[in-house]
Amino acid sequence: MSSAGATVGFAANSGPDVLTPRGSDTQSTPPPARTTTFEPAATAVSAARRFVSDASQFADTRELELLVSEVASNAVFHARSPFTVSVIPLADGIRVEVGDRDSRPPQPLALDPSRANGRGLLILQTIARRWGSYATSSGKVVWFELGSTPGAIQ
């Protein structure tokens, strides 16, 4: 779970809408990925949010935390299995992968104003730069990417 080597984070630039690298400008490769596993409990969602926020080094983590909450909640409430969360630094942002033991791919629900849930994938699609899922030998992984510039939440 610990990362070796130097890390490059992101800090707010002069404008509120721009994040720029913090730390060494000469580092050519992002730091290594960090991964941890959580049990399928409601408290794991907030723990996953903290893990990703701490691992990301983003100064503004609102979008990141929202998307992690959505994907981790799906793992807890639909897969009902332990799940892994990986934070993968990219040259121009971050990729987060959440793996669980449910082989069913994520299915967006039709929007129903009377339901309190069912909007997570729409939120993911709206905010993430890219997202998707892929099958694994033990289930599936749902992933998303955010760039180093915030998108929907200002």
C-alpha positions as CSV (number, residue, x, y, z in Angstrom):
1,M,0.0,0.0,0.0
2,S,2.9,2.4,0.4
3,S,4.4,3.9,-2.7
4,A,8.1,4.1,-3.4
5,G,9.9,7.0,-4.8
6,A,8.8,10.6,-5.2
7,T,5.2,11.6,-5.8
8,V,3.8,14.4,-7.8
9,G,0.6,15.8,-6.6
10,F,-1.7,18.6,-7.8
11,A,-2.3,21.9,-6.2
12,A,-4.6,24.8,-7.1
13,N,-3.2,27.2,-9.7
14,S,-4.1,30.9,-9.8
15,G,-7.6,30.1,-11.1
16,P,-10.0,27.9,-9.3
17,D,-10.6,25.8,-12.3
18,V,-7.0,24.7,-13.0
19,L,-4.9,22.2,-11.2
20,T,-1.2,22.2,-11.9
21,P,1.6,19.7,-10.8
22,R,3.1,20.2,-7.4
23,G,6.6,19.1,-6.7
24,S,9.4,18.3,-9.1
25,D,8.9,19.4,-12.7
26,T,11.5,17.0,-13.9
27,Q,9.8,13.8,-12.9
28,S,8.9,12.0,-16.1
29,T,7.0,9.1,-14.8
30,P,4.1,9.2,-12.4
31,P,4.4,7.4,-9.0
32,P,3.4,3.7,-8.8
33,A,-0.2,2.6,-8.3
34,R,-1.5,2.0,-4.8
35,T,-4.1,-0.7,-4.1
36,T,-6.0,-1.9,-1.0
37,T,-8.9,-4.1,-0.2
38,F,-12.1,-3.3,1.7
39,E,-14.8,-5.5,3.2
40,P,-18.3,-5.1,1.9
41,A,-19.6,-2.8,4.7
42,A,-21.2,0.7,4.4
43,T,-18.2,2.1,6.4
44,A,-15.9,0.8,3.6
45,V,-17.2,3.5,1.3
46,S,-15.9,6.4,3.4
47,A,-12.6,4.4,4.0
48,A,-12.2,4.0,0.2
49,R,-12.9,7.7,-0.3
50,R,-10.1,8.6,2.2
51,F,-7.7,6.1,0.7
52,V,-8.2,7.5,-2.8
53,S,-8.1,11.1,-1.7
54,D,-4.8,10.5,0.3
55,A,-3.3,8.6,-2.6
56,S,-4.2,11.1,-5.3
57,Q,-2.4,14.1,-4.0
58,F,-5.1,16.3,-5.6
59,A,-5.6,19.6,-3.8
60,D,-9.3,19.6,-4.7
61,T,-10.7,16.1,-4.3
62,R,-14.5,16.7,-4.5
63,E,-15.1,15.1,-7.9
64,L,-12.7,12.3,-7.1
65,E,-14.4,11.5,-3.7
66,L,-17.9,11.7,-5.3
67,L,-17.0,9.2,-8.0
68,V,-15.2,6.8,-5.6
69,S,-18.3,6.9,-3.4
70,E,-20.5,6.0,-6.3
71,V,-18.4,3.1,-7.5
72,A,-17.5,1.8,-4.1
73,S,-21.2,1.9,-3.0
74,N,-22.1,-0.2,-6.0
75,A,-19.4,-2.7,-5.0
76,V,-20.8,-2.9,-1.4
77,F,-24.5,-2.9,-2.2
78,H,-24.6,-4.9,-5.5
79,A,-21.6,-7.2,-5.4
80,R,-21.7,-7.7,-1.6
81,S,-18.1,-8.9,-1.7
82,P,-14.7,-7.6,-0.7
83,F,-13.5,-5.1,-3.2
84,T,-10.2,-3.6,-4.2
85,V,-9.5,0.0,-5.0
86,S,-6.5,1.0,-7.1
87,V,-5.2,4.5,-7.6
88,I,-3.2,4.8,-10.8
89,P,-1.5,8.1,-11.4
90,L,-1.4,9.2,-15.0
91,A,0.7,11.9,-16.6
92,D,-2.3,14.1,-16.9
93,G,-4.6,13.0,-14.1
94,I,-5.6,9.8,-12.3
95,R,-7.3,6.5,-12.9
96,V,-9.2,4.7,-10.2
97,E,-10.2,1.0,-10.5
98,V,-12.7,-0.7,-8.2
99,G,-12.8,-4.5,-8.5
100,D,-15.4,-6.8,-7.0
101,R,-16.4,-10.4,-7.2
102,D,-19.7,-9.8,-9.2
103,S,-19.3,-10.6,-12.8
104,R,-22.4,-8.6,-13.9
105,P,-21.3,-5.4,-15.7
106,P,-22.7,-2.1,-14.4
107,Q,-26.1,-1.3,-15.8
108,P,-27.4,2.2,-15.8
109,L,-31.0,2.4,-14.5
110,A,-33.7,4.4,-16.1
111,L,-34.1,7.7,-14.1
112,D,-37.0,7.5,-11.7
113,P,-37.7,10.7,-9.7
114,S,-39.4,8.6,-7.0
115,R,-36.2,6.5,-6.3
116,A,-33.5,7.7,-3.9
117,N,-30.8,5.7,-5.8
118,G,-29.9,4.7,-9.3
119,R,-28.0,7.8,-10.4
120,G,-24.5,6.7,-9.8
121,L,-23.5,5.7,-13.3
122,L,-25.1,8.9,-14.7
123,I,-23.0,10.9,-12.3
124,L,-19.9,8.8,-13.3
125,Q,-20.6,9.4,-17.0
126,T,-21.1,13.2,-16.4
127,I,-18.0,13.9,-14.4
128,A,-15.4,11.4,-15.4
129,R,-13.2,12.1,-18.4
130,R,-13.5,8.4,-19.3
131,W,-15.0,5.3,-17.6
132,G,-15.8,1.7,-18.2
133,S,-15.6,-1.8,-16.9
134,Y,-14.0,-5.1,-17.8
135,A,-14.4,-8.7,-16.7
136,T,-11.8,-10.4,-14.6
137,S,-11.4,-14.1,-13.7
138,S,-13.0,-13.4,-10.3
139,G,-15.6,-10.7,-11.2
140,K,-15.2,-7.3,-12.7
141,V,-13.4,-3.9,-12.5
142,V,-15.2,-0.6,-12.9
143,W,-12.7,2.2,-13.6
144,F,-12.8,6.0,-14.2
145,E,-10.3,8.7,-15.1
146,L,-10.2,12.3,-14.1
147,G,-7.9,14.8,-15.7
148,S,-5.7,17.2,-13.7
149,T,-8.3,20.0,-14.5
150,P,-11.6,19.6,-12.6
151,G,-14.7,19.2,-14.8
152,A,-18.3,19.4,-13.4
153,I,-17.9,20.5,-9.8
154,Q,-16.6,24.1,-9.4
